[in-house]
Every structure is written in C-alpha cells, then in structure tokens.
Amino acid sequence: MLLEDRVCVVSGAGPGLGRQVALLAAAQGADVVLAARRRAVLEEVAREVEKLGRTAVVVPTDITDAGQCAALVERTLEAFGRVDALVNNAYTEDVFKTFRRVELDEWRRLTEVNLFGPLQVTKAFVPQMIEQGAGSIVFVNSMIVRKPMAQQGGYAVSKGGLLAAARVLAKELGRFRIRVNSVLPGWMWGPQVEMYVQATAEQRGVSEDEVLAELTADIPLGRIPTDRDVAGAVVFLASDLAAAVTGHALDANGGEVFS
C-alpha cells in the first residue's frame, strides 16, 4: 500500500490517465479528490474508487479559475483535513496548426490551460502542504518537450514552460519537505489513442495493426505503454518510495526517448 491512508487530489480525473491515476491511488490505499469540469464523468470514476473501498470526493473544477481552485482546496480540507499528494493531470490539446498559420491567441489559450492552470491549482494547495510540513506534487507533462512534433508547437511550448516551472517549485518548496516532480508520457494506449489509431487506419485505408507498427517502430519495448502503466509512474512519485526524488522528470514512454 504505497499511499495507505493518504489523501490524493487528481485534476483532469476523467477518462484515460486521470481515471487510472485515481483508481491506482485508491488501490494503493488513498482516499481521492476528483477534479475536472464534468460532474458526470467524475461521479463515474468516484463509483469505481468506492468499489475499491476508499472514499472519493467529487469537485467540478475549471483549473483556470482561481476561485474554483480555492473551492477545491476548501472541499478537500472539509472532507479530509489534509492533502498528501496533488496530481496535475488536466490539460487541453493543441490546435494542430503550424506556427505560420496559427494565431498566437490560440497558443495563449493553450498556455493558460496547460501551464497556468496546473500552477493555479498548485498555488492553491501549497499553503496547506507548508502547514503540514510535507507533500508531493506531480505534474503530468509530455514527451513532446523532448521530441517536438509538427503542428503541435503550442502544446510543446505550454508543456515546456510547465517542466521549467516544476523544477523551480522543486527548488523553492524543498525546504518545506514538499517534493515536486514530472511524468512525461509519450504515446499512451487509452481512449484517445485508440480513436486516433482507428481514424488513421480508416483514413489511409490500412489496418490498425499497420498504424500500430508505425507508432511502435521507435519504442524499444515494442508496445505503446497503457495509461495504467503511466499511472504507475505517477503513483510512485507521489509515494514515499520516491522520498528522495524531487525536481525530476520521469520519462514513461517505453524508451522512445531517453532523457
């Protein structure tokens, strides 16, 4: 039980990685606070958490809204009185345009959600962690900061800023026994990638296996890691097994990129 009787807050706790982090944290003994914009999705995950014998609290939250982030903290403390781990998983996708074609306001919006959103949530929780004298913060980042992709410049820029911010926070908050780390997934087998593979195969008139073969060609493990695999890396960094780890960016991409 890596997180026995701990309290873990997960933003972006909807389908995919957020759900898997919440379920794995619960399976490892944590009570979980679930934050995302859609209540119905959160309630579905909450029911799964409760089947594992842990408590789940649902708090619909827009991470770009300071007031809603403050309410998330308030509800967490009201329910549990503390917070041991904060997993910043909420994000928005790129607009998939080249730099020459994109309006910079579109990149600003990506940065508002992917950089300032997680920082807004973190800033709201840090005073409580300082008061406790301990805490773990995990930012879910992306392999794109290691391996830029065409037409995803805005996403790469926003995640690059988040990686730098995580390192700054690790420096500043370490003296309060607050650890700050990042997990960098690459291709991750879950609902979104499944849809991508299906759509790409249909568009090109090839089999899904052919698309998968192309995606895994540069992955030494020979497969796309699942969102459950990546959740394991997140829970590890949130746990005391990583007690000596802060300021680290853990690549969880099957070996496609080595840092």
C-alpha positions as CSV (number, residue, x, y, z in Angstrom):
1,M,0.0,0.0,0.0
2,L,2.1,2.9,-1.3
3,L,-0.4,5.5,-0.4
4,E,-2.1,3.9,2.6
5,D,-4.5,6.4,4.3
6,R,-3.1,9.3,2.2
7,V,-5.3,11.9,0.5
8,C,-4.6,12.4,-3.2
9,V,-6.1,15.1,-5.4
10,V,-6.3,14.4,-9.1
11,S,-7.1,17.1,-11.6
12,G,-8.3,16.0,-15.1
13,A,-9.8,12.9,-13.4
14,G,-11.9,11.9,-16.4
15,P,-11.4,9.1,-18.9
16,G,-7.8,8.0,-19.6
17,L,-4.8,8.7,-17.4
18,G,-6.7,10.8,-14.8
19,R,-9.1,7.9,-14.1
20,Q,-6.2,5.4,-14.0
21,V,-4.3,7.5,-11.5
22,A,-7.3,7.9,-9.3
23,L,-8.0,4.1,-9.4
24,L,-4.4,3.1,-8.8
25,A,-4.0,5.6,-5.9
26,A,-7.2,4.1,-4.4
27,A,-5.9,0.6,-4.9
28,Q,-2.7,1.7,-3.1
29,G,-4.8,2.9,-0.1
30,A,-5.5,6.5,-0.8
31,D,-8.7,8.5,-0.5
32,V,-9.2,10.6,-3.6
33,V,-10.5,14.0,-4.5
34,L,-11.5,14.1,-8.2
35,A,-11.4,17.4,-10.1
36,A,-12.5,18.1,-13.7
37,R,-15.1,20.2,-15.4
38,R,-17.7,17.5,-16.0
39,R,-19.5,16.2,-12.9
40,A,-21.0,13.2,-14.6
41,V,-17.5,11.9,-15.6
42,L,-16.2,12.5,-12.0
43,E,-19.1,10.7,-10.5
44,E,-18.5,7.6,-12.7
45,V,-14.8,7.5,-11.5
46,A,-15.9,8.1,-7.9
47,R,-18.1,5.0,-8.0
48,E,-15.1,2.9,-9.2
49,V,-12.9,4.3,-6.4
50,E,-15.6,3.4,-3.8
51,K,-15.7,-0.1,-5.1
52,L,-12.1,-0.4,-4.1
53,G,-13.0,0.5,-0.5
54,R,-11.8,4.1,-0.5
55,T,-13.6,7.4,-0.3
56,A,-13.9,9.6,-3.3
57,V,-15.0,13.3,-3.3
58,V,-16.2,14.9,-6.5
59,V,-15.4,18.6,-7.1
60,P,-16.2,20.0,-10.5
61,T,-13.3,22.4,-11.2
62,D,-12.1,24.7,-14.0
63,I,-8.4,24.9,-13.3
64,T,-8.0,28.3,-14.9
65,D,-10.5,29.8,-12.4
66,A,-8.7,30.9,-9.1
67,G,-12.0,30.8,-7.2
68,Q,-12.8,27.3,-8.2
69,C,-9.3,26.2,-7.3
70,A,-9.7,27.7,-3.9
71,A,-13.0,25.9,-3.5
72,L,-11.2,22.6,-4.5
73,V,-8.8,23.1,-1.5
74,E,-11.7,24.0,0.8
75,R,-13.7,20.9,-0.1
76,T,-10.6,18.7,0.3
77,L,-9.9,20.0,3.7
78,E,-13.5,19.8,4.7
79,A,-13.6,16.2,3.7
80,F,-10.2,15.0,4.9
81,G,-8.4,17.8,6.8
82,R,-5.2,17.4,4.7
83,V,-3.7,16.7,1.3
84,D,-0.7,14.5,0.8
85,A,-0.4,14.3,-3.0
86,L,-1.5,16.6,-5.8
87,V,-1.5,15.2,-9.3
88,N,-1.9,17.9,-12.0
89,N,-3.2,16.0,-15.0
90,A,-5.8,18.4,-16.5
91,Y,-4.8,19.8,-20.0
92,T,-6.1,20.8,-23.4
93,E,-5.0,19.6,-26.8
94,D,-3.2,21.5,-29.4
95,V,-4.9,23.3,-32.3
96,F,-2.7,21.4,-34.7
97,K,-1.5,24.3,-36.9
98,T,1.9,25.3,-38.0
99,F,3.5,28.5,-36.5
100,R,3.0,30.3,-39.7
101,R,-0.8,29.6,-39.7
102,V,-1.7,29.8,-36.1
103,E,-3.0,32.9,-34.3
104,L,-0.9,33.5,-31.3
105,D,-4.0,33.9,-29.2
106,E,-4.6,30.2,-29.8
107,W,-1.2,29.4,-28.2
108,R,-2.0,31.8,-25.4
109,R,-5.1,29.7,-24.6
110,L,-3.1,26.5,-24.6
111,T,-0.6,28.1,-22.2
112,E,-3.5,29.4,-20.0
113,V,-4.8,25.8,-19.5
114,N,-1.6,23.7,-19.7
115,L,0.8,26.0,-17.8
116,F,-1.1,28.5,-15.7
117,G,-4.0,26.1,-14.9
118,P,-1.8,23.5,-13.1
119,L,0.1,26.3,-11.4
120,Q,-3.2,27.8,-10.3
121,V,-4.2,24.6,-8.6
122,T,-0.7,24.1,-7.1
123,K,-0.6,27.6,-5.7
124,A,-3.9,27.0,-4.0
125,F,-2.7,23.8,-2.3
126,V,0.9,24.8,-1.4
127,P,-0.1,26.8,1.8
128,Q,-1.8,23.6,3.3
129,M,1.2,21.5,2.4
130,I,3.6,24.0,4.0
131,E,1.4,24.0,7.1
132,Q,1.6,20.2,7.2
133,G,5.3,20.2,6.6
134,A,5.1,17.7,3.8
135,G,3.5,17.0,0.4
136,S,4.1,15.6,-3.1
137,I,3.2,17.4,-6.3
138,V,3.3,15.6,-9.6
139,F,2.8,17.3,-12.9
140,V,1.8,15.2,-15.9
141,N,3.8,16.6,-18.8
142,S,4.5,15.1,-22.2
143,M,7.3,13.5,-24.3
144,I,6.7,16.4,-26.7
145,V,9.1,18.6,-24.7
146,R,11.8,16.0,-25.6
147,K,10.6,15.2,-29.1
148,P,8.8,18.2,-30.8
149,M,6.2,17.3,-33.4
150,A,5.0,19.3,-36.4
151,Q,1.8,21.3,-35.9
152,Q,1.9,20.8,-32.1
153,G,4.1,23.8,-31.2
154,G,1.6,25.4,-28.9
155,Y,1.3,22.3,-26.8
156,A,5.0,21.8,-26.7
157,V,5.6,25.4,-25.6
158,S,3.0,25.2,-22.9
159,K,4.4,21.9,-21.6
160,G,7.9,23.1,-21.8
161,G,7.0,26.0,-19.6
162,L,5.4,23.6,-17.1
163,L,8.6,21.5,-17.0
164,A,10.6,24.5,-16.1
165,A,8.1,25.6,-13.5
166,A,8.1,22.2,-11.9
167,R,11.9,22.5,-11.4
168,V,11.6,26.0,-10.0
169,L,9.0,24.8,-7.5
170,A,11.2,21.8,-6.5
171,K,13.9,24.3,-5.6
172,E,11.7,26.7,-3.7
173,L,9.5,24.2,-1.9
174,G,12.0,21.6,-0.9
175,R,12.8,23.2,2.4
176,F,9.2,22.7,3.4
177,R,9.5,18.9,2.6
178,I,7.3,19.3,-0.5
179,R,8.6,17.3,-3.4
180,V,7.8,18.4,-7.0
181,N,8.3,16.0,-10.0
182,S,7.0,15.5,-13.5
183,V,6.0,12.4,-15.5
184,L,6.4,12.6,-19.3
185,P,4.3,10.1,-21.2
186,G,4.6,9.6,-24.9
187,W,2.1,7.6,-26.9
188,M,-0.2,6.1,-24.3
189,W,-2.7,3.4,-25.0
190,G,-6.1,4.7,-23.8
191,P,-9.4,6.1,-25.3
192,Q,-7.8,8.9,-27.2
193,V,-5.0,6.9,-28.9
194,E,-7.4,4.1,-29.7
195,M,-9.6,6.6,-31.5
196,Y,-6.6,8.0,-33.3
197,V,-5.4,4.6,-34.5
198,Q,-8.9,3.7,-35.7
199,A,-9.4,7.0,-37.5
200,T,-5.9,6.9,-39.1
201,A,-6.4,3.4,-40.3
202,E,-9.8,4.3,-41.9
203,Q,-8.4,7.5,-43.5
204,R,-5.4,5.7,-45.0
205,G,-7.3,2.5,-45.9
206,V,-4.9,0.3,-44.0
207,S,-5.2,-2.0,-41.0
208,E,-5.0,-0.8,-37.4
209,D,-2.1,-3.2,-36.9
210,E,-0.1,-1.3,-39.6
211,V,-0.7,2.0,-37.9
212,L,0.4,0.5,-34.6
213,A,3.5,-0.9,-36.2
214,E,4.5,2.6,-37.3
215,L,3.8,4.0,-33.9
216,T,5.9,1.4,-32.1
217,A,8.8,1.3,-34.5
218,D,10.9,3.6,-32.3
219,I,9.7,2.2,-28.9
220,P,12.3,-0.3,-27.6
221,L,9.7,-2.1,-25.5
222,G,7.8,-2.8,-28.7
223,R,4.4,-1.6,-27.5
224,I,2.6,1.5,-26.6
225,P,2.5,1.9,-22.8
226,T,-1.0,1.9,-21.4
227,D,-2.4,4.7,-19.3
228,R,-2.3,2.3,-16.4
229,D,1.5,1.9,-16.9
230,V,1.9,5.7,-16.8
231,A,-0.3,5.9,-13.7
232,G,2.2,3.6,-12.0
233,A,4.9,6.2,-12.6
234,V,2.7,8.9,-11.2
235,V,1.8,7.0,-8.0
236,F,5.5,6.1,-7.5
237,L,6.5,9.7,-7.5
238,A,3.6,10.6,-5.2
239,S,4.6,7.9,-2.7
240,D,7.3,7.6,-0.1
241,L,9.2,5.2,-2.3
242,A,10.3,8.5,-4.1
243,A,11.1,10.3,-0.8
244,A,14.5,11.3,-2.0
245,V,13.3,12.4,-5.5
246,T,12.4,16.0,-6.4
247,G,12.9,18.1,-9.4
248,H,12.9,15.0,-11.6
249,A,11.3,14.5,-14.9
250,L,10.5,10.8,-15.3
251,D,10.1,9.6,-19.0
252,A,7.3,7.0,-19.2
253,N,7.3,6.3,-22.9
254,G,8.5,2.7,-23.4
255,G,12.0,4.0,-24.2
256,E,11.1,6.1,-27.3
257,V,13.0,9.0,-25.8
258,F,15.8,8.8,-23.3
259,S,16.5,12.0,-21.2
